[in-house]
Amino acid sequence: MADTVRSVEYQYATVPDAPGEVQRILSVLEDRGVNLLAFLGFPQGGGRSQIDLVAEDPAALREAAASAGVTLSEPKRAFLVQGDD
């Protein structure tokens, strides 16, 4: 596979840094048919973590996140680089 670079929309959420919380959110997204192109999570401190979500269909991501009780940021732009390792 040739490397590809494209502009994508992503959104992030700040969530409790608790065991199983991100898995709960990702399970809801999966159950609602959201196809994630990329995902990144990291601790912010103070018992909170940030998760960045790049979905194939950003509108589906917003709907699924709302059903999971997750507040997303305003849409942001990023470059997504895909290719062979």
VMD Tcl script that builds the backbone (N, CA, C; Angstrom):
set m [mol new atoms 255]
animate dup $m
set s [atomselect $m all]
$s set {name element resname resid chain x y z} {
  {N N MET 1 A 0.847 -1.186 0.000}
  {CA C MET 1 A 0.000 0.000 0.000}
  {C C MET 1 A 0.885 1.239 0.000}
  {N N ALA 2 A 0.614 2.140 -0.898}
  {CA C ALA 2 A 1.351 3.395 -0.942}
  {C C ALA 2 A 0.901 4.283 0.222}
  {N N ASP 3 A 1.818 5.097 0.703}
  {CA C ASP 3 A 1.452 6.033 1.765}
  {C C ASP 3 A 0.467 7.060 1.217}
  {N N THR 4 A -0.511 7.409 2.044}
  {CA C THR 4 A -1.461 8.455 1.680}
  {C C THR 4 A -1.528 9.474 2.800}
  {N N VAL 5 A -1.731 10.705 2.420}
  {CA C VAL 5 A -1.900 11.794 3.380}
  {C C VAL 5 A -3.166 12.531 2.985}
  {N N ARG 6 A -4.046 12.723 3.969}
  {CA C ARG 6 A -5.272 13.457 3.673}
  {C C ARG 6 A -5.694 14.279 4.880}
  {N N SER 7 A -6.478 15.282 4.597}
  {CA C SER 7 A -7.035 16.122 5.646}
  {C C SER 7 A -8.291 15.442 6.188}
  {N N VAL 8 A -8.414 15.401 7.512}
  {CA C VAL 8 A -9.564 14.778 8.153}
  {C C VAL 8 A -10.106 15.692 9.247}
  {N N GLU 9 A -11.339 15.411 9.625}
  {CA C GLU 9 A -11.960 16.078 10.761}
  {C C GLU 9 A -11.836 15.161 11.966}
  {N N TYR 10 A -11.537 15.732 13.126}
  {CA C TYR 10 A -11.550 14.937 14.355}
  {C C TYR 10 A -12.193 15.753 15.454}
  {N N GLN 11 A -12.601 15.050 16.488}
  {CA C GLN 11 A -13.114 15.699 17.682}
  {C C GLN 11 A -12.511 14.998 18.890}
  {N N TYR 12 A -12.451 15.719 19.991}
  {CA C TYR 12 A -11.931 15.102 21.208}
  {C C TYR 12 A -12.938 15.244 22.331}
  {N N ALA 13 A -12.748 14.405 23.334}
  {CA C ALA 13 A -13.573 14.455 24.540}
  {C C ALA 13 A -12.662 14.298 25.740}
  {N N THR 14 A -13.010 14.963 26.808}
  {CA C THR 14 A -12.321 14.788 28.083}
  {C C THR 14 A -13.208 13.886 28.933}
  {N N VAL 15 A -12.622 12.786 29.392}
  {CA C VAL 15 A -13.390 11.748 30.083}
  {C C VAL 15 A -12.714 11.393 31.406}
  {N N PRO 16 A -13.455 10.774 32.323}
  {CA C PRO 16 A -12.833 10.329 33.573}
  {C C PRO 16 A -11.722 9.311 33.287}
  {N N ASP 17 A -10.617 9.462 33.980}
  {CA C ASP 17 A -9.499 8.522 33.859}
  {C C ASP 17 A -9.769 7.365 34.819}
  {N N ALA 18 A -10.701 6.500 34.399}
  {CA C ALA 18 A -11.133 5.390 35.246}
  {C C ALA 18 A -11.119 4.110 34.426}
  {N N PRO 19 A -10.805 2.982 35.061}
  {CA C PRO 19 A -10.787 1.713 34.336}
  {C C PRO 19 A -12.116 1.458 33.619}
  {N N GLY 20 A -12.022 1.123 32.343}
  {CA C GLY 20 A -13.193 0.755 31.572}
  {C C GLY 20 A -13.955 1.891 30.928}
  {N N GLU 21 A -13.649 3.143 31.273}
  {CA C GLU 21 A -14.427 4.265 30.742}
  {C C GLU 21 A -14.247 4.413 29.234}
  {N N VAL 22 A -13.028 4.385 28.755}
  {CA C VAL 22 A -12.808 4.523 27.310}
  {C C VAL 22 A -13.359 3.306 26.579}
  {N N GLN 23 A -13.211 2.133 27.159}
  {CA C GLN 23 A -13.766 0.918 26.543}
  {C C GLN 23 A -15.279 1.035 26.428}
  {N N ARG 24 A -15.928 1.594 27.419}
  {CA C ARG 24 A -17.380 1.789 27.376}
  {C C ARG 24 A -17.750 2.683 26.196}
  {N N ILE 25 A -17.035 3.776 26.035}
  {CA C ILE 25 A -17.319 4.714 24.952}
  {C C ILE 25 A -17.060 4.063 23.594}
  {N N LEU 26 A -15.927 3.387 23.458}
  {CA C LEU 26 A -15.606 2.738 22.186}
  {C C LEU 26 A -16.618 1.646 21.848}
  {N N SER 27 A -17.122 0.958 22.847}
  {CA C SER 27 A -18.145 -0.074 22.614}
  {C C SER 27 A -19.428 0.531 22.066}
  {N N VAL 28 A -19.829 1.683 22.606}
  {CA C VAL 28 A -21.026 2.357 22.094}
  {C C VAL 28 A -20.810 2.761 20.641}
  {N N LEU 29 A -19.635 3.312 20.336}
  {CA C LEU 29 A -19.345 3.710 18.960}
  {C C LEU 29 A -19.411 2.508 18.031}
  {N N GLU 30 A -18.826 1.399 18.461}
  {CA C GLU 30 A -18.861 0.181 17.651}
  {C C GLU 30 A -20.303 -0.296 17.456}
  {N N ASP 31 A -21.064 -0.324 18.538}
  {CA C ASP 31 A -22.462 -0.782 18.466}
  {C C ASP 31 A -23.292 0.090 17.525}
  {N N ARG 32 A -22.934 1.362 17.439}
  {CA C ARG 32 A -23.676 2.290 16.566}
  {C C ARG 32 A -23.094 2.327 15.142}
  {N N GLY 33 A -22.102 1.478 14.864}
  {CA C GLY 33 A -21.564 1.374 13.510}
  {C C GLY 33 A -20.583 2.457 13.113}
  {N N VAL 34 A -19.988 3.139 14.097}
  {CA C VAL 34 A -19.017 4.186 13.795}
  {C C VAL 34 A -17.682 3.529 13.440}
  {N N ASN 35 A -17.165 3.839 12.258}
  {CA C ASN 35 A -15.873 3.323 11.828}
  {C C ASN 35 A -14.798 4.360 12.153}
  {N N LEU 36 A -13.937 4.042 13.122}
  {CA C LEU 36 A -12.851 4.952 13.484}
  {C C LEU 36 A -11.654 4.720 12.579}
  {N N LEU 37 A -11.144 5.804 12.005}
  {CA C LEU 37 A -9.928 5.750 11.207}
  {C C LEU 37 A -8.704 5.873 12.093}
  {N N ALA 38 A -8.865 6.580 13.216}
  {CA C ALA 38 A -7.764 6.760 14.165}
  {C C ALA 38 A -8.344 7.098 15.533}
  {N N PHE 39 A -7.558 6.767 16.558}
  {CA C PHE 39 A -7.953 7.013 17.946}
  {C C PHE 39 A -6.677 7.258 18.733}
  {N N LEU 40 A -6.722 8.226 19.631}
  {CA C LEU 40 A -5.579 8.515 20.488}
  {C C LEU 40 A -6.118 8.877 21.857}
  {N N GLY 41 A -5.538 8.341 22.894}
  {CA C GLY 41 A -5.945 8.670 24.252}
  {C C GLY 41 A -4.728 8.922 25.117}
  {N N PHE 42 A -4.842 9.888 26.021}
  {CA C PHE 42 A -3.734 10.191 26.921}
  {C C PHE 42 A -4.254 10.871 28.181}
  {N N PRO 43 A -3.554 10.685 29.309}
  {CA C PRO 43 A -3.991 11.307 30.559}
  {C C PRO 43 A -3.728 12.810 30.550}
  {N N GLN 44 A -4.646 13.547 31.155}
  {CA C GLN 44 A -4.468 14.988 31.321}
  {C C GLN 44 A -4.066 15.345 32.743}
  {N N GLY 45 A -4.240 14.407 33.645}
  {CA C GLY 45 A -3.998 14.685 35.051}
  {C C GLY 45 A -5.294 15.058 35.742}
  {N N GLY 46 A -5.269 15.044 37.042}
  {CA C GLY 46 A -6.458 15.404 37.803}
  {C C GLY 46 A -7.611 14.435 37.610}
  {N N GLY 47 A -7.284 13.171 37.275}
  {CA C GLY 47 A -8.325 12.170 37.111}
  {C C GLY 47 A -9.074 12.243 35.792}
  {N N ARG 48 A -8.521 12.944 34.806}
  {CA C ARG 48 A -9.156 13.096 33.500}
  {C C ARG 48 A -8.202 12.641 32.397}
  {N N SER 49 A -8.778 12.180 31.289}
  {CA C SER 49 A -8.022 11.816 30.093}
  {C C SER 49 A -8.683 12.460 28.888}
  {N N GLN 50 A -7.904 12.626 27.830}
  {CA C GLN 50 A -8.445 13.130 26.570}
  {C C GLN 50 A -8.403 12.012 25.550}
  {N N ILE 51 A -9.495 11.860 24.793}
  {CA C ILE 51 A -9.507 10.923 23.683}
  {C C ILE 51 A -9.799 11.706 22.409}
  {N N ASP 52 A -8.972 11.483 21.392}
  {CA C ASP 52 A -9.150 12.091 20.080}
  {C C ASP 52 A -9.715 11.023 19.155}
  {N N LEU 53 A -10.757 11.369 18.417}
  {CA C LEU 53 A -11.467 10.407 17.586}
  {C C LEU 53 A -11.565 10.916 16.153}
  {N N VAL 54 A -11.072 10.108 15.213}
  {CA C VAL 54 A -11.181 10.412 13.786}
  {C C VAL 54 A -12.099 9.360 13.193}
  {N N ALA 55 A -13.287 9.773 12.790}
  {CA C ALA 55 A -14.280 8.837 12.266}
  {C C ALA 55 A -14.431 9.007 10.756}
  {N N GLU 56 A -14.744 7.908 10.110}
  {CA C GLU 56 A -15.025 7.950 8.683}
  {C C GLU 56 A -16.237 8.856 8.411}
  {N N ASP 57 A -17.221 8.810 9.303}
  {CA C ASP 57 A -18.436 9.620 9.186}
  {C C ASP 57 A -18.573 10.464 10.457}
  {N N PRO 58 A -18.097 11.710 10.434}
  {CA C PRO 58 A -18.144 12.546 11.644}
  {C C PRO 58 A -19.548 12.749 12.213}
  {N N ALA 59 A -20.562 12.806 11.360}
  {CA C ALA 59 A -21.935 12.979 11.866}
  {C C ALA 59 A -22.367 11.757 12.678}
  {N N ALA 60 A -22.012 10.562 12.222}
  {CA C ALA 60 A -22.330 9.336 12.965}
  {C C ALA 60 A -21.596 9.322 14.300}
  {N N LEU 61 A -20.369 9.822 14.321}
  {CA C LEU 61 A -19.610 9.921 15.576}
  {C C LEU 61 A -20.347 10.819 16.557}
  {N N ARG 62 A -20.797 11.972 16.097}
  {CA C ARG 62 A -21.492 12.907 16.993}
  {C C ARG 62 A -22.769 12.293 17.563}
  {N N GLU 63 A -23.529 11.620 16.733}
  {CA C GLU 63 A -24.765 10.980 17.200}
  {C C GLU 63 A -24.479 9.894 18.231}
  {N N ALA 64 A -23.484 9.054 17.941}
  {CA C ALA 64 A -23.154 7.958 18.855}
  {C C ALA 64 A -22.589 8.489 20.167}
  {N N ALA 65 A -21.752 9.515 20.096}
  {CA C ALA 65 A -21.176 10.094 21.313}
  {C C ALA 65 A -22.280 10.670 22.193}
  {N N ALA 66 A -23.234 11.332 21.585}
  {CA C ALA 66 A -24.351 11.891 22.359}
  {C C ALA 66 A -25.119 10.780 23.061}
  {N N SER 67 A -25.322 9.654 22.376}
  {CA C SER 67 A -26.053 8.548 22.997}
  {C C SER 67 A -25.264 7.918 24.142}
  {N N ALA 68 A -23.927 8.087 24.118}
  {CA C ALA 68 A -23.081 7.568 25.197}
  {C C ALA 68 A -22.898 8.590 26.317}
  {N N GLY 69 A -23.485 9.772 26.155}
  {CA C GLY 69 A -23.341 10.813 27.168}
  {C C GLY 69 A -21.987 11.489 27.133}
  {N N VAL 70 A -21.345 11.483 25.966}
  {CA C VAL 70 A -20.009 12.061 25.811}
  {C C VAL 70 A -20.122 13.396 25.084}
  {N N THR 71 A -19.529 14.435 25.662}
  {CA C THR 71 A -19.504 15.750 25.037}
  {C C THR 71 A -18.241 15.875 24.202}
  {N N LEU 72 A -18.418 16.112 22.910}
  {CA C LEU 72 A -17.284 16.260 21.998}
  {C C LEU 72 A -16.933 17.735 21.815}
  {N N SER 73 A -15.682 17.979 21.482}
  {CA C SER 73 A -15.230 19.326 21.151}
  {C C SER 73 A -15.837 19.752 19.818}
  {N N GLU 74 A -15.633 20.984 19.472}
  {CA C GLU 74 A -15.944 21.437 18.126}
  {C C GLU 74 A -15.033 20.673 17.158}
  {N N PRO 75 A -15.466 20.466 15.918}
  {CA C PRO 75 A -14.610 19.764 14.959}
  {C C PRO 75 A -13.284 20.488 14.745}
  {N N LYS 76 A -12.233 19.700 14.648}
  {CA C LYS 76 A -10.877 20.186 14.392}
  {C C LYS 76 A -10.391 19.553 13.095}
  {N N ARG 77 A -9.320 20.052 12.530}
  {CA C ARG 77 A -8.736 19.505 11.308}
  {C C ARG 77 A -7.353 18.948 11.626}
  {N N ALA 78 A -7.010 17.876 10.926}
  {CA C ALA 78 A -5.700 17.243 11.097}
  {C C ALA 78 A -5.327 16.548 9.795}
  {N N PHE 79 A -4.083 16.112 9.704}
  {CA C PHE 79 A -3.640 15.281 8.595}
  {C C PHE 79 A -3.600 13.834 9.079}
  {N N LEU 80 A -4.120 12.935 8.265}
  {CA C LEU 80 A -4.067 11.505 8.555}
  {C C LEU 80 A -3.117 10.869 7.541}
  {N N VAL 81 A -2.069 10.230 8.041}
  {CA C VAL 81 A -1.087 9.567 7.195}
  {C C VAL 81 A -1.306 8.072 7.354}
  {N N GLN 82 A -1.522 7.372 6.236}
  {CA C GLN 82 A -1.733 5.929 6.256}
  {C C GLN 82 A -0.750 5.278 5.295}
  {N N GLY 83 A -0.272 4.104 5.680}
  {CA C GLY 83 A 0.636 3.361 4.828}
  {C C GLY 83 A 1.105 2.092 5.500}
  {N N ASP 84 A 1.976 1.377 4.850}
  {CA C ASP 84 A 2.545 0.165 5.417}
  {C C ASP 84 A 3.542 0.534 6.505}
  {N N ASP 85 A 3.647 -0.358 7.504}
  {CA C ASP 85 A 4.638 -0.146 8.557}
  {C C ASP 85 A 6.025 -0.382 8.017}
}
mol reanalyze $m
mol bondsrecalc $m
mol representation Tube
mol addrep $m
